[in-house]
């Protein structure tokens, strides 16, 4: 059996066997997100009326008091503008931290199954929380292959549209700049997008390696780059097929929305039942790839 087929099969077996624990794991984080959002809306609407809803604006006020020496005069209006703004910023940061912990938990869930054939959710949450700084650093590095091409294309597009407006305004010398940017944009898209996809695919096993093998960020990236050599089509096929199957399941769950507000129930059920598949597949692929390399050696 090919590595792609074995990984998809194992992912569904793991998903089916430990579905209750996986759904419970999703529910825990759904609860975290709901509480954070509720506190945010409560703090904006009610301010300090309730102790819980006053938590985030209190953090916002502390932050503002630290930066206030840098601002000459903060009027009452300015405070009323900045407190909701910083409240939203703190909320985004909290959600990002929770999301990082959640993503880091998936490889640990698979490791629990591989070692003990059971899942200890408390242990998974503890370990993922302790390594959230490493998960953040790794995510920051992994996003660069996507972010850098997007920035380059955005900058080129900016100059392209600037040159168009310059031509419309009758500015001398704008025509050559327009032609250069007109040629650069498609070339940049053709080169950078496939390159970023290639690099991202080669590094996609970094998170499982970081958490399962307890490696550092740079070492995890190096190992992922080395072991995925010659596996681009296999990895792409695995993620593509799983994505199609997940979409079909999501579509089936979405049929429930015929009798409830459109999209709501289907979205929640998809998050609870389908998202774990996407979370565990890369780790299962890593385990199978490691086993196949050992058998060859």
C-alpha positions, 0 to 999 in steps of 0.5 A: 500500500502506498504511503498516501493510501496508508496515511488516509486509511490510518487517519480515518481509522484513528478518527473513527476509533477515538471520535468521542475524545476528538470531538470532546477536544474540539468542544473544549476549544470551542468553549474557550473561543466562545468565552473569549468572544463573550467577554469581548462583547461584554466588555465593549457593551457593559465596560466594567459593570461585571467583573468578568467583562471588565477583565479585557478592558482592564488589560487594555487600560494597563497597556494604555497607561504604559504607553501614555507617556509616549502620547502628549495628551490623551483626551476623554474621546481618545480613551473611549476610542483606544479602549475598545480598539485595544480590547479587540487586539487583546481578544485577537491575541488570546484567540491566536494563543488558543488556536496555537495550543489547539493546533499543537495538540493534534500531533500529541493526540496521535502520539498518545494513540501510537504509544498507549492506544488511548488519549489523555486530553489533560496531558495533551493540553498541558504539553501543548500549552507548555510548548506554545512559544515553540509552536508560535515560532515555528508557525511564524517561520512557516508562514514566510514562504507564503507571506513573502511572495504575497508582499512582493506581488502586492508591492508590484501591484501597487506600482502597477496601479500607481503607473496607471494613475500616473498615465491618466494624470499625464505624468511623463515617463509613466508609460515604461513603468506601466509596461514593466509592472505589467510584465512583472506581475504575471511572472511574479505570480507564476514563479512565486506561488508554485515555489511557495507551495513547494516550500510549504509542502516540504516543511509541513511535517515540522509541527509533528516533528517539533511535538512528537520528537521534542525537537527545536524549531530549526531542527524540526524544519531541517528534518521535515525538509530532508524526509519530504524529499521526493514526497511532494506528489504523495503529500499533495495527493494525501492532503488533496484527497483528504480535503475532498473527502472532508468536504463531502462529509461537511456537505452531508452535515450541511444538509441539516441546515435546511431546517435551521439558520443556514450554515450554522449547524453545518459549520459547528458539526464540521468543526467538531467532526471533520476538523480533527481529520485535517489536524491529525493527518500530517502526524499520521503521514509522518509516522508512516513515512518514518516507518517506511524509511526504517523498513527500507534501512 
